[in-house]
Amino acid sequence: RVHGVIESQLSRFRGGDFSLCGGSSPECDKDNVTSKRRGDKPTMKNKGDFPDSKAAADALNRELSELRNEVCQLYMLLESEKNCHNEKQEIWEREKKLVVEYQRQLQTNYSNVLQRNQILEKEIHGLTKELEKLDPSVQYV
């Protein structure tokens, strides 16, 4: 169930839906988010790749925006993973408490049944002795 939620969120992020970002990270700016991933765009190798400084600045700004988007995606994925982990841990703790309580109750019931059984065995033994006294020719089991 949780794995499906993560896969769903990842596919949304890959598709460009960053609605969960909400500016929770300083790197995350909804207006700058695009649907393209970092690997889909060329990056500037050196200053000679662009004829003027405006083109170089634009390329650097695009690359910076892409890196911010990637940081935002990773931040959201990390938060999602933390939330899923915390949710699983809370469920596990609740279930553990239930199991421990159930085991305590079983132990208590077992002790009560054992004690009652011992009392009944003593009563049977005593009644058997009384019957044997009344009629010694009959053997009672």
Secondary structure as UniProt FT lines:
FT   HELIX           2..14
FT   TURN            15..16
FT   TURN            19..23
FT   TURN            26..27
FT   HELIX           30..32
FT   HELIX           38..40
FT   HELIX           47..49
FT   HELIX           53..134
FT   TURN            136..137
//
